[in-house]
Amino acid sequence: DHGAGVSDADKPLIFTRFFRAESTRSMPGSGLGLSIVKQFADDHAAEISVLDTAGGGATFVLRLAAD
């Protein structure tokens, strides 16, 4: 996306259940979405990561095993 992105301080926390970045706490949501994705990744020997997007925002990458 091209939103505010994820701060370096928040990156280790964003896959934690109920975590909400300070800048998003006024928006609707429960902080469960990325923790559900992380649990899916863990259950399927996959990896989820977040990268900074050029020009702002974030890119989330889900890598699944080929077998």
VOKE-177147 format. One line per 10 residues: number of its first residue (from 0); their letters; for each residue x, y, z of N, C-alpha, C. Coordinates in nm, 2 decimals. Example, Ala and Ser with C-alpha at 12.3 -4.5 7.8 and 13.67 -1.06 7.14 Angstrom:
BEGIN
0 = AS = 1.32:-0.57:0.78:1.23:-0.45:0.78:1.32:-0.33:0.78  1.28:-0.22:0.71:1.37:-0.11:0.71:1.29:0.00:0.79
***
This chain:
BEGIN
0 = DHGAGVSDAD = 0.08:-0.12:0.00:0.00:0.00:0.00:0.09:0.12:0.00  0.03:0.24:0.00:0.10:0.36:0.00:0.06:0.45:0.12  0.02:0.39:0.23:-0.02:0.46:0.35:0.10:0.51:0.43  0.08:0.51:0.56:0.19:0.56:0.65:0.30:0.46:0.66  0.28:0.34:0.63:0.38:0.24:0.65:0.39:0.19:0.79  0.49:0.11:0.82:0.51:0.05:0.95:0.64:0.10:1.01  0.64:0.16:1.12:0.76:0.21:1.18:0.85:0.10:1.22  0.98:0.13:1.22:1.08:0.02:1.26:1.05:-0.03:1.40  1.01:0.06:1.49:0.98:0.02:1.63:0.86:-0.07:1.63  0.76:-0.06:1.54:0.64:-0.15:1.54:0.66:-0.28:1.47
10 = KPLIFTRFFR = 0.76:-0.29:1.38:0.78:-0.41:1.30:0.79:-0.54:1.38  0.86:-0.54:1.49:0.87:-0.67:1.57:0.73:-0.70:1.63  0.64:-0.60:1.64:0.52:-0.62:1.72:0.39:-0.65:1.63  0.40:-0.62:1.50:0.28:-0.61:1.42:0.21:-0.75:1.40  0.28:-0.86:1.42:0.22:-0.99:1.41:0.17:-1.04:1.55  0.18:-0.96:1.65:0.13:-0.99:1.78:-0.02:-0.97:1.79  -0.09:-1.07:1.85:-0.23:-1.06:1.87:-0.27:-0.93:1.94  -0.37:-0.86:1.89:-0.43:-0.74:1.94:-0.34:-0.62:1.93  -0.22:-0.63:1.87:-0.14:-0.51:1.86:-0.20:-0.41:1.76  -0.20:-0.28:1.80:-0.24:-0.17:1.72:-0.14:-0.06:1.72
20 = AESTRSMPGS = -0.09:-0.02:1.61:0.01:0.09:1.61:-0.06:0.22:1.66  0.01:0.30:1.73:-0.05:0.42:1.78:-0.13:0.50:1.68  -0.07:0.51:1.56:-0.14:0.59:1.45:-0.27:0.53:1.40  -0.30:0.40:1.43:-0.42:0.34:1.38:-0.52:0.32:1.49  -0.50:0.36:1.61:-0.59:0.33:1.72:-0.72:0.40:1.71  -0.73:0.51:1.63:-0.86:0.58:1.61:-0.94:0.52:1.50  -0.89:0.42:1.43:-0.96:0.35:1.32:-1.02:0.22:1.37  -1.13:0.18:1.30:-1.19:0.05:1.34:-1.09:-0.06:1.32  -1.10:-0.16:1.41:-1.02:-0.28:1.40:-0.99:-0.34:1.54  -0.94:-0.46:1.54:-0.92:-0.53:1.66:-0.77:-0.57:1.68
30 = GLGLSIVKQF = -0.69:-0.55:1.58:-0.55:-0.59:1.59:-0.53:-0.74:1.57  -0.63:-0.81:1.51:-0.62:-0.96:1.50:-0.57:-1.00:1.36  -0.59:-0.92:1.26:-0.56:-0.96:1.12:-0.43:-1.02:1.09  -0.32:-0.94:1.13:-0.19:-0.99:1.10:-0.15:-1.11:1.19  -0.20:-1.11:1.31:-0.17:-1.23:1.40:-0.23:-1.36:1.34  -0.35:-1.35:1.27:-0.41:-1.46:1.21:-0.32:-1.51:1.09  -0.28:-1.41:1.01:-0.19:-1.45:0.90:-0.06:-1.51:0.95  0.00:-1.46:1.06:0.12:-1.52:1.12:0.09:-1.66:1.17  -0.02:-1.68:1.23:-0.06:-1.82:1.28:-0.07:-1.91:1.16  -0.14:-1.87:1.05:-0.15:-1.95:0.93:-0.01:-1.98:0.88
40 = ADDHAAEISV = 0.08:-1.88:0.87:0.22:-1.91:0.82:0.29:-2.01:0.91  0.28:-1.99:1.04:0.34:-2.09:1.13:0.29:-2.23:1.11  0.15:-2.24:1.10:0.09:-2.37:1.08:0.13:-2.44:0.95  0.17:-2.37:0.85:0.20:-2.42:0.72:0.35:-2.41:0.68  0.44:-2.39:0.78:0.58:-2.38:0.76:0.61:-2.27:0.65  0.54:-2.16:0.67:0.55:-2.05:0.57:0.62:-1.93:0.65  0.65:-1.83:0.58:0.70:-1.70:0.64:0.62:-1.58:0.60  0.60:-1.49:0.69:0.54:-1.36:0.66:0.63:-1.26:0.70  0.65:-1.15:0.62:0.74:-1.04:0.65:0.68:-0.91:0.60  0.73:-0.80:0.65:0.69:-0.67:0.60:0.81:-0.60:0.56
50 = LDTAGGGATF = 0.79:-0.53:0.44:0.90:-0.45:0.38:0.85:-0.31:0.36  0.94:-0.21:0.37:0.90:-0.07:0.34:0.88:-0.06:0.18  0.78:0.01:0.14:0.75:0.04:0.00:0.81:0.17:-0.04  0.88:0.18:-0.15:0.93:0.30:-0.20:0.82:0.40:-0.21  0.84:0.52:-0.16:0.74:0.63:-0.17:0.64:0.62:-0.05  0.66:0.53:0.04:0.57:0.52:0.16:0.49:0.40:0.15  0.44:0.35:0.27:0.36:0.23:0.27:0.44:0.11:0.31  0.37:0.00:0.29:0.43:-0.13:0.33:0.39:-0.24:0.23  0.48:-0.34:0.22:0.45:-0.46:0.14:0.46:-0.58:0.23  0.36:-0.66:0.23:0.36:-0.78:0.31:0.39:-0.90:0.22
60 = VLRLAAD = 0.48:-0.99:0.26:0.52:-1.10:0.17:0.49:-1.23:0.25  0.41:-1.32:0.19:0.38:-1.45:0.25:0.45:-1.55:0.16  0.55:-1.62:0.21:0.62:-1.73:0.14:0.58:-1.86:0.18  0.52:-1.94:0.09:0.48:-2.08:0.12:0.58:-2.18:0.06  0.59:-2.29:0.13:0.68:-2.40:0.08:0.62:-2.46:-0.05  0.71:-2.50:-0.14:0.67:-2.55:-0.27:0.61:-2.69:-0.26  0.65:-2.77:-0.15:0.61:-2.91:-0.14:0.48:-2.92:-0.06
***
